[in-house]
Amino acid sequence: MNWSELRRAGHWPTLVTAFLYFDYSFMLWTLLGALAVQIAAPESLNLSAQQVGWMVSMPILSDSVLRIVLGLLSDRIGSKNTGIIAQSVVIASLGAAWIFGVSDFPALLMLGAALGFAGASFAIALPQVARWYPPHMQGLVLGLAGAGNIGVVLDAILAPRLAEAYGWQAVFGFAMIPAAILLGVYVGFSKDAPGRAAPKRPGDYLKLFREGDTHWFCFFYTVSFGGFVGLASTFAVYFNTQFRLSAVGAGELAALCAGAGALARPVGGAAADRMGGVRSLYVFYGTAAAALVAAGLLRSLPLNCAALLVACAALGMANGAVFQLLPQRFGKDIGLMTGMAGAGGSMGGFVMVMLMGQSRQHTGDYLAGLFAFAALCIMALVGLTLVKRRWRTTWGAVAAARI
């Protein structure tokens, strides 16, 4: 497949605008993690380690519910209308935080919950793009749209510097400007694919939830996306506390590691298109498990950073591979399944953040948290072994792509 085929096969303005929408939304979703060192400082809100964990994880926890809600709404009113609503809520929340201020921990949690709407853009942008393209291009296309994860890199680089120069509360005001511009671009150029199916009834969704494959896909994405977003959200605090780097220095390394995972997503999707999603996931989960163990054991900053970079890249590629498989199995319910799998991924991110925080609080180190998530990667390998034969001989046998 070449780029001209990509342009001819679907609607490239929707692909581009969905990427931009998801990219900046992802940046806003992880904004509190990027600002965590400065918000938690004694001269600011003076947060405890436990409070920092909740601050970073609240947008992720909120998102895990909102992805399902917005996935349902997308099936009923269309992805574009749902995206406009979600982005408007985010812009209003940032405006309130900038104008009225965030003066205490409860207000911080309220803002975090509202930023969950930004993370839930995943359940909007990816189904909107997927409906435009044929099965054999789903891995690459959804990988390109999902590479909006790169927003976390912009967060880690820009947010600490803006906070250092103008104060962390001013960052919320700065963040509103691109959000409003990109909303206008999204409204002007994106489109919903023609021939959208009639909205499902609540009983149809419950029936889908009872299917075993639904839970398998949620679990696989819990491990891959959960690991990536959990690491990306805690990197700033991790490098600051583990290696005593400044907020800006920690942000630079956070950007490097998280960027590897975001950029690797379309690579993973393309690899899955070529050699099959299941086989790709074996490689990606195995690599991630080994790299997480190495990161827990290596005490040198360059080696530790290198191991985390590999882990993020492997998890990012696994994200792309999971979403190469998902449309083959649930093509008619892609909107809902994107929301459900995304909710699983967000819960994985919440678990990762809490594992890292509890590990630091009780042991003074992140070793236990990294080892625990490596164990989840190994469990994913076991899960693949349990389902691969059935997948390849049932729905995979009639899929229009490699399984």
C-alpha positions as CSV (number, residue, x, y, z in Angstrom):
1,M,0.0,0.0,0.0
2,N,1.2,3.5,-0.8
3,W,0.2,7.0,0.2
4,S,-1.7,7.7,-3.0
5,E,-3.8,4.6,-2.2
6,L,-4.4,6.0,1.3
7,R,-5.6,9.3,-0.1
8,R,-7.9,7.6,-2.7
9,A,-9.5,5.0,-0.5
10,G,-11.2,7.2,2.1
11,H,-11.5,10.8,3.1
12,W,-8.1,12.2,3.9
13,P,-9.4,15.6,5.4
14,T,-11.2,13.6,8.0
15,L,-8.1,11.5,8.7
16,V,-6.0,14.7,9.2
17,T,-8.5,16.6,11.2
18,A,-9.3,13.6,13.4
19,F,-5.6,13.2,14.1
20,L,-5.3,16.9,15.0
21,Y,-8.3,16.8,17.2
22,F,-7.1,13.6,19.0
23,D,-3.5,15.0,19.2
24,Y,-4.4,18.2,21.1
25,S,-7.1,16.5,23.1
26,F,-4.5,13.9,24.3
27,M,-2.3,16.8,25.3
28,L,-5.0,18.4,27.4
29,W,-5.9,15.0,28.9
30,T,-2.4,14.5,30.3
31,L,-1.8,18.2,31.2
32,L,-2.0,17.7,34.9
33,G,0.7,15.0,34.7
34,A,3.0,17.4,32.9
35,L,2.4,20.1,35.5
36,A,2.5,17.7,38.5
37,V,5.9,18.7,39.8
38,Q,5.0,22.4,39.9
39,I,1.4,22.0,41.1
40,A,2.6,19.7,44.0
41,A,5.5,21.9,45.1
42,P,5.5,23.2,48.7
43,E,5.1,26.8,47.5
44,S,2.1,25.9,45.4
45,L,-0.6,23.4,46.6
46,N,1.9,21.3,48.6
47,L,0.4,17.9,47.7
48,S,1.3,14.6,49.3
49,A,2.5,11.7,47.1
50,Q,-0.9,10.1,47.4
51,Q,-2.6,13.4,46.3
52,V,-0.3,13.6,43.3
53,G,-1.3,10.1,42.3
54,W,-5.0,11.0,42.4
55,M,-4.4,14.3,40.6
56,V,-2.6,12.5,37.7
57,S,-5.0,9.6,37.6
58,M,-8.3,11.5,37.9
59,P,-8.5,12.5,34.1
60,I,-7.7,8.8,33.3
61,L,-10.4,7.5,35.6
62,S,-13.0,9.9,34.4
63,D,-12.1,9.1,30.8
64,S,-12.7,5.4,31.3
65,V,-16.4,6.1,31.9
66,L,-16.7,8.9,29.3
67,R,-15.3,6.7,26.5
68,I,-18.2,4.4,26.8
69,V,-20.7,7.3,27.0
70,L,-19.3,9.1,24.0
71,G,-19.0,5.9,22.1
72,L,-22.7,5.3,22.6
73,L,-23.4,9.0,21.7
74,S,-21.3,8.7,18.5
75,D,-23.5,5.8,17.3
76,R,-26.6,7.9,17.8
77,I,-25.7,11.5,16.7
78,G,-22.5,10.9,14.7
79,S,-18.8,11.2,15.6
80,K,-18.5,14.8,14.4
81,N,-21.3,16.1,16.6
82,T,-20.1,14.2,19.6
83,G,-16.6,15.6,19.1
84,I,-17.9,19.1,19.0
85,I,-19.8,18.6,22.3
86,A,-16.8,17.0,24.0
87,Q,-14.3,19.7,22.9
88,S,-16.7,22.4,24.0
89,V,-16.9,21.0,27.5
90,V,-13.1,20.8,27.7
91,I,-12.6,24.5,26.5
92,A,-15.2,25.6,29.0
93,S,-13.5,23.8,31.8
94,L,-10.1,25.2,31.0
95,G,-11.7,28.7,30.9
96,A,-13.2,28.2,34.3
97,A,-9.9,27.0,35.7
98,W,-8.0,30.0,34.2
99,I,-10.5,32.7,35.2
100,F,-11.5,31.4,38.7
101,G,-8.3,29.6,39.6
102,V,-7.6,26.2,41.1
103,S,-6.9,26.9,44.7
104,D,-7.2,23.5,46.4
105,F,-7.1,19.7,45.9
106,P,-10.9,19.2,45.4
107,A,-10.9,21.9,42.7
108,L,-8.0,20.1,41.1
109,L,-9.9,16.8,41.0
110,M,-12.9,18.5,39.5
111,L,-10.7,19.9,36.7
112,G,-9.2,16.4,36.2
113,A,-12.6,14.9,35.9
114,A,-13.6,17.4,33.2
115,L,-10.4,16.8,31.3
116,G,-11.6,13.2,31.0
117,F,-13.7,14.5,28.0
118,A,-10.4,15.2,26.2
119,G,-9.2,11.7,26.7
120,A,-12.5,10.3,25.5
121,S,-11.8,11.9,22.1
122,F,-10.3,8.5,21.3
123,A,-13.8,7.0,21.2
124,I,-14.8,9.7,18.7
125,A,-11.8,10.2,16.3
126,L,-10.9,6.6,15.7
127,P,-14.4,5.3,14.7
128,Q,-14.9,8.4,12.6
129,V,-11.8,7.5,10.6
130,A,-12.3,3.7,10.6
131,R,-15.7,4.0,8.9
132,W,-14.1,5.6,5.8
133,Y,-11.5,2.9,5.0
134,P,-11.5,-0.7,3.9
135,P,-10.5,-3.6,6.2
136,H,-7.0,-4.2,4.8
137,M,-6.0,-0.6,5.7
138,Q,-7.4,-0.4,9.2
139,G,-4.1,-1.1,11.0
140,L,-2.3,1.8,9.3
141,V,-5.2,4.2,9.2
142,L,-6.1,3.8,12.9
143,G,-2.5,3.8,13.7
144,L,-2.1,7.2,12.0
145,A,-5.2,8.6,13.7
146,G,-4.2,7.1,17.0
147,A,-0.7,8.7,16.7
148,G,-2.4,11.7,18.2
149,N,-0.9,10.3,21.4
150,I,2.0,12.5,20.4
151,G,0.2,15.2,22.2
152,V,1.7,14.0,25.4
153,V,5.1,15.0,24.1
154,L,4.0,18.6,23.5
155,D,2.7,18.6,27.0
156,A,5.9,17.4,28.6
157,I,8.0,20.0,26.6
158,L,5.8,23.0,26.7
159,A,3.7,22.9,29.9
160,P,6.6,23.0,32.5
161,R,8.3,25.9,30.6
162,L,5.1,27.9,30.4
163,A,4.4,27.2,34.1
164,E,8.0,28.3,35.0
165,A,7.6,31.6,33.1
166,Y,4.0,32.5,33.8
167,G,2.7,30.2,36.6
168,W,1.0,26.9,36.2
169,Q,-2.5,28.3,36.4
170,A,-1.8,30.5,33.4
171,V,-1.2,27.3,31.3
172,F,-4.9,26.6,31.3
173,G,-5.6,29.9,29.6
174,F,-2.8,29.3,27.0
175,A,-4.3,25.9,26.3
176,M,-7.7,27.3,25.4
177,I,-6.4,29.1,22.3
178,P,-5.2,26.2,20.2
179,A,-8.2,24.1,21.4
180,A,-10.6,26.7,20.0
181,I,-8.7,27.0,16.7
182,L,-8.6,23.2,16.3
183,L,-12.3,22.9,17.1
184,G,-13.0,25.3,14.2
185,V,-10.8,23.2,11.8
186,Y,-12.5,20.0,12.9
187,V,-16.0,21.5,12.3
188,G,-14.9,22.8,8.9
189,F,-13.2,19.8,7.4
190,S,-14.1,16.5,9.1
191,K,-17.1,14.4,7.9
192,D,-18.9,11.4,9.1
193,A,-18.8,8.5,6.6
194,P,-22.0,7.9,4.6
195,G,-24.3,5.0,5.3
196,R,-24.0,5.1,9.1
197,A,-26.0,2.3,10.7
198,A,-29.1,2.9,12.7
199,P,-28.4,3.5,16.5
200,K,-28.4,0.3,18.5
201,R,-30.8,-0.4,21.3
202,P,-29.5,-0.7,24.9
203,G,-30.1,-4.5,24.8
204,D,-27.8,-4.7,21.8
205,Y,-25.0,-3.1,23.8
206,L,-25.6,-5.5,26.7
207,K,-25.5,-8.4,24.3
208,L,-22.2,-7.2,22.9
209,F,-20.7,-6.9,26.4
210,R,-21.6,-10.5,27.2
211,E,-19.4,-11.7,24.3
212,G,-16.1,-13.2,25.4
213,D,-14.1,-11.4,22.7
214,T,-15.2,-8.1,24.0
215,H,-13.4,-8.8,27.3
216,W,-10.3,-10.1,25.6
217,F,-10.0,-6.9,23.5
218,C,-10.6,-4.8,26.6
219,F,-7.9,-6.7,28.4
220,F,-5.3,-6.5,25.6
221,Y,-5.9,-2.8,25.3
222,T,-5.8,-2.4,29.1
223,V,-2.3,-3.7,29.0
224,S,-1.0,-1.8,25.9
225,F,-2.6,1.6,26.1
226,G,-2.9,1.5,29.9
227,G,0.9,0.9,30.1
228,F,1.7,3.6,27.7
229,V,-0.6,6.3,29.1
230,G,0.2,5.3,32.7
231,L,3.9,5.7,32.1
232,A,3.5,8.9,30.0
233,S,1.4,10.4,32.8
234,T,4.0,9.6,35.6
235,F,7.2,10.2,33.7
236,A,7.6,13.8,34.9
237,V,7.2,12.9,38.6
238,Y,9.2,9.7,38.0
239,F,12.3,11.4,36.6
240,N,12.0,14.3,39.2
241,T,11.8,12.0,42.2
242,Q,14.0,9.1,41.1
243,F,16.8,11.1,39.6
244,R,16.3,14.6,41.1
245,L,15.8,16.3,37.8
246,S,14.2,19.7,37.5
247,A,10.6,20.0,36.3
248,V,11.8,21.1,32.9
249,G,14.6,18.4,32.7
250,A,12.1,15.7,33.7
251,G,9.7,17.0,31.1
252,E,12.3,16.7,28.4
253,L,13.0,13.0,29.2
254,A,9.3,12.4,29.6
255,A,8.7,13.8,26.1
256,L,11.5,11.6,24.6
257,C,10.0,8.3,26.1
258,A,6.4,9.1,25.5
259,G,7.1,10.3,22.0
260,A,8.6,6.9,21.1
261,G,5.3,5.2,22.1
262,A,3.1,7.7,20.2
263,L,5.1,7.6,17.0
264,A,5.3,3.8,17.2
265,R,1.6,3.3,17.1
266,P,1.2,3.6,13.3
267,V,4.3,1.4,12.9
268,G,2.6,-1.3,15.0
269,G,-0.6,-1.0,13.0
270,A,1.2,-1.3,9.7
271,A,3.2,-4.3,11.0
272,A,0.0,-5.9,12.0
273,D,-1.5,-5.3,8.6
274,R,1.6,-7.1,7.1
275,M,2.2,-10.0,9.4
276,G,-1.1,-10.3,11.4
277,G,-2.2,-8.7,14.6
278,V,-1.8,-11.7,16.9
279,R,1.8,-12.4,15.8
280,S,2.7,-8.8,16.2
281,L,1.3,-8.6,19.7
282,Y,3.4,-11.5,20.7
283,V,6.5,-9.5,19.8
284,F,5.3,-6.2,21.3
285,Y,4.1,-7.5,24.6
286,G,7.2,-9.7,25.1
287,T,9.5,-6.7,24.3
288,A,7.5,-4.4,26.7
289,A,7.7,-7.0,29.6
290,A,11.5,-7.3,29.2
291,A,12.0,-3.6,29.0
292,L,9.9,-2.8,32.1
293,V,11.9,-5.4,34.1
294,A,15.1,-3.8,32.8
295,A,13.9,-0.3,33.8
296,G,13.2,-1.5,37.3
297,L,16.7,-2.9,37.7
298,L,18.8,-0.3,35.9
299,R,19.9,2.6,38.1
300,S,21.9,4.6,35.6
301,L,19.8,7.5,34.2
302,P,20.7,6.9,30.5
303,L,20.2,3.1,30.7
304,N,16.9,3.5,32.7
305,C,15.6,6.1,30.2
306,A,16.6,3.8,27.3
307,A,14.7,0.9,28.8
308,L,11.6,3.0,29.3
309,L,11.8,4.3,25.8
310,V,11.8,0.8,24.5
311,A,8.9,-0.2,26.7
312,C,6.9,2.8,25.5
313,A,7.6,2.1,21.9
314,A,6.6,-1.6,22.3
315,L,3.4,-0.6,24.0
316,G,2.6,2.0,21.4
317,M,3.1,-0.6,18.6
318,A,0.8,-3.0,20.6
319,N,-1.8,-0.3,20.6
320,G,-1.7,-0.1,16.8
321,A,-1.9,-3.9,16.5
322,V,-4.9,-4.2,18.8
323,F,-6.8,-1.8,16.7
324,Q,-5.8,-3.6,13.5
325,L,-7.7,-6.6,14.9
326,L,-10.7,-4.8,16.5
327,P,-12.4,-3.7,13.3
328,Q,-12.1,-7.2,11.8
329,R,-14.0,-8.6,14.7
330,F,-16.4,-5.8,15.5
331,G,-16.7,-3.8,12.3
332,K,-20.5,-3.2,12.7
333,D,-20.0,-2.0,16.3
334,I,-16.8,-0.1,15.9
335,G,-18.0,3.0,17.7
336,L,-19.1,1.2,20.8
337,M,-16.2,-1.2,20.8
338,T,-13.7,1.7,20.5
339,G,-15.3,3.2,23.5
340,M,-15.3,0.0,25.5
341,A,-11.7,-1.0,24.6
342,G,-10.6,2.6,25.3
343,A,-12.3,2.4,28.7
344,G,-10.3,-0.7,29.4
345,G,-7.1,1.1,28.3
346,S,-7.9,4.1,30.5
347,M,-8.5,1.7,33.5
348,G,-5.1,0.2,32.7
349,G,-3.6,3.7,32.8
350,F,-5.2,4.4,36.2
351,V,-3.9,1.1,37.5
352,M,-0.4,1.9,36.2
353,V,-0.4,5.3,37.8
354,M,-1.6,3.9,41.1
355,L,0.9,1.0,41.0
356,M,3.7,3.5,40.5
357,G,2.5,5.8,43.2
358,Q,1.9,3.1,45.8
359,S,5.3,1.5,45.0
360,R,7.0,4.8,45.6
361,Q,5.0,5.6,48.7
362,H,5.6,2.2,50.4
363,T,9.0,1.2,49.2
364,G,10.6,4.5,48.2
365,D,11.2,3.1,44.7
366,Y,9.3,2.3,41.5
367,L,10.6,-1.3,41.2
368,A,7.4,-3.0,42.4
369,G,5.2,-1.0,40.1
370,L,7.3,-1.7,37.0
371,F,7.5,-5.4,37.8
372,A,3.7,-5.6,38.4
373,F,3.0,-4.1,34.9
374,A,5.6,-6.4,33.3
375,A,3.6,-9.3,34.8
376,L,0.5,-8.0,33.1
377,C,2.3,-8.0,29.8
378,I,3.2,-11.6,30.4
379,M,-0.5,-12.3,31.2
380,A,-1.4,-10.8,27.8
381,L,0.9,-13.2,26.1
382,V,-0.8,-16.1,27.9
383,G,-4.2,-14.6,26.8
384,L,-3.1,-14.5,23.1
385,T,-2.1,-18.1,23.3
386,L,-5.6,-19.0,24.6
387,V,-7.5,-17.2,21.9
388,K,-5.4,-17.2,18.7
389,R,-6.5,-20.6,17.3
390,R,-10.2,-19.8,17.8
391,W,-9.8,-16.3,16.4
392,R,-8.0,-17.6,13.3
393,T,-10.5,-20.4,12.6
394,T,-13.8,-18.3,13.2
395,W,-14.1,-14.6,12.4
396,G,-10.4,-14.4,11.4
397,A,-11.0,-17.0,8.6
398,V,-13.4,-14.6,6.8
399,A,-11.7,-11.3,7.7
400,A,-10.4,-9.2,4.8
401,A,-7.0,-8.7,6.6
402,R,-4.3,-10.9,8.3
403,I,-5.1,-12.1,11.8
